[in-house]
Structures are given as C-alpha cells and as structure tokens.
Amino acid sequence: MIAPHSFWQAIAPAGTYTDAGPFTDAFPATLPDGRQLLLPIRTLPGDGTHGVAGLICNQASFAVLDTLADFLTELVRPIEPEVIVGVPTLGLPLAEGVARRLGHARLVPLSTSRKFWYREDLSEPLASITTPERRKSLFIDPRMLPLLEGRRIVVIDDVVSSGQSLTGVLRLLRKAGIAPQAVGVAMLQGDKWRTALAEIDPAWPGLVRGVFASPLLRLRGEGWVRESSFDAPPAEGPLTRRCAATSPPKGEVKRGHRLSRAPHLSPGGEVGCAASG
C-alpha cells in the first residue's frame, strides 16, 4: 500500500508499471516522453464502484510540477499566447509555470473568492466531478479585463473530467467578451468532458490540449478497470507524435503498486502522447 502523501513526488522511468490493469490503488499515467506518473485511485461518491485517478498539483513535488509545466508549455507554445489565464485553485501553479516559461511577466488568475469590487455579471457557478455537492462561484476581476481584450488567450487548468468546471470557465470568459484560443490541462480524465463542452458550443472541445490521459474507472473482480477508452485524437503542436515504444525490463513489471506478470503496454500504446479535443 502506497502512503497517500507519497503520490506525485517522482516520475518513474518508462516501463516501470504496466497500464493493462486491473489496478489496485494506483494508475500509471504515461507522459509524452514515455515516463510514468503514478496517480492514486479515488472512489467517487455513490455506490462505490466508480473511480478516477487523481492529480493534485499543489501537493506534487516541484520536480513533478516543473515537468508537467514543461510539457504543457510546449503544447500551447505554437498558439503564441499573449496572456495565460489560470483557473483556481489547482490550475494556478501550472498556469504560473507556463506563463514564466513563455517569458510572460504575469498571468491573469480567475478566483473563487469574491472581492467587494467584483461584479455579479462577471461570475459563473462552478462545480466538478470531485466536488459535486459543493457549489462555488467563479469570478474574473473586472480590473483585469484590459489585459485580455484583443489578446491571444490560453486558459490553463490541472484536469478536465466531467467538463463542469471548464464549461463554467469558458462561459465566464464569454460573458467578459473573451474567446480563448486554447485550453491547456495536465490531465484529460475520461472523455465525458467532450459532450459537456459540445452541448454549450460545438467548437469548445477542440480548444483542449492535454499532457496525458487517464480513464474513468469501475471496480470489478480483482480491482479497478477502465470504464472509458482512450479515444482522444492527438493535439496540434510539437507533442502530436505518438511516444516511441520503450521496451520494459524483462521479468516482472509493476501493476499499480504491486508487482505483476501482466503484459506491458508500451508508452506508445493506448495512451496518446498529448491527446486533445
């Protein structure tokens, strides 16, 4: 059993874990260069049979956070963003890292903490798959609008899953007259977000760029298995190539946190190097 505080602290070499499943308490996500990041599996509220692989960026080591920011920067760099908009709370560390790597002097953060000068017409309800019962409001500081008007905007967040949070972000920016050129996230979690975004605007799913993908999971038999498939088409930009297959070491490879004889899937297998909508 992996200690909860030990997740997101290091990146493993390619082939360290098998992603064939079933999984016990962890899922190995494959990064664009074939290395792997072990993610804890969280059971979702309900009947206890549905789960997701979690990523909490502000609990990650600086080394892991820097690696994710590096990949995310290369995903959005071809768009030539002039301003990075950061989504609270967990998207802000990544947004700062991307903005710095692009040579920007600052970013524009959204907020869930209302200041007295914020405007109700520049707010939007916010929810997510991990906080379905806890409704908050998302705000944009009206004093920041001159920084965004007429500029090439990229939104940065940590994860897109159900699409509820991202839909709220894009609706808020639309209220402010802002149309971002892209959305960059560290993790594409399942593919339900595509439908949620497309129901509001058919063009929205195509804005999303992700460093790596993880499936929605269901508890069956020996452990957790994929509920959704990795069917996201590759993103535009320098990370569109499938990762070069890396042969695992002979013998045992790890399944989640256990050693297993399960067959290894190469990093160029089911998970795209940098899938997007």
Stockholm file with secondary structure:
# STOCKHOLM 1.0

chainA/1-277         MIAPHSFWQAIAPAGTYTDAGPFTDAFPATLPDGRQLLLPIRTLPGDGTHGVAGLICNQASFAVLDTLADFLTELVRPIEPEVIVGVPTLGLPLAEGVARRLGHARLVPLSTSRKFWYREDLSEPLASITTPERRKSLFIDPRMLPLLEGRRIVVIDDVVSSGQSLTGVLRLLRKAGIAPQAVGVAMLQGDKWRTALAEIDPAWPGLVRGVFASPLLRLRGEGWVRESSFDAPPAEGPLTRRCAATSPPKGEVKRGHRLSRAPHLSPGGEVGCAASG
#=GR chainA/1-277 SS CCCGGGTTSCCBCTTSEECSSCBSSEEEEECTTSCEEEEEEEECTTTSCEEEECCCGGGSCHHHHHHHHHHHHHHHGGGCCSEEEECTTTTHHHHHHHHHHTTCSCCEECBSSCCTTCCGGGEEEECCSSCTTCCEEEECCGGGHHHHTTSCEEEEEEEESSSHHHHHHHHHHHHTTCCCSEEEEEEEESSHHHHHHHHHCTTGGGGEEEEEEECEEEEETTEEEESSCCCCCBCSSTTCSCCCCCCCCSSCEEETTEEECCCCCCTTSSSCSSBBC
#=GC SS_cons         CCCGGGTTSCCBCTTSEECSSCBSSEEEEECTTSCEEEEEEEECTTTSCEEEECCCGGGSCHHHHHHHHHHHHHHHGGGCCSEEEECTTTTHHHHHHHHHHTTCSCCEECBSSCCTTCCGGGEEEECCSSCTTCCEEEECCGGGHHHHTTSCEEEEEEEESSSHHHHHHHHHHHHTTCCCSEEEEEEEESSHHHHHHHHHCTTGGGGEEEEEEECEEEEETTEEEESSCCCCCBCSSTTCSCCCCCCCCSSCEEETTEEECCCCCCTTSSSCSSBBC
//
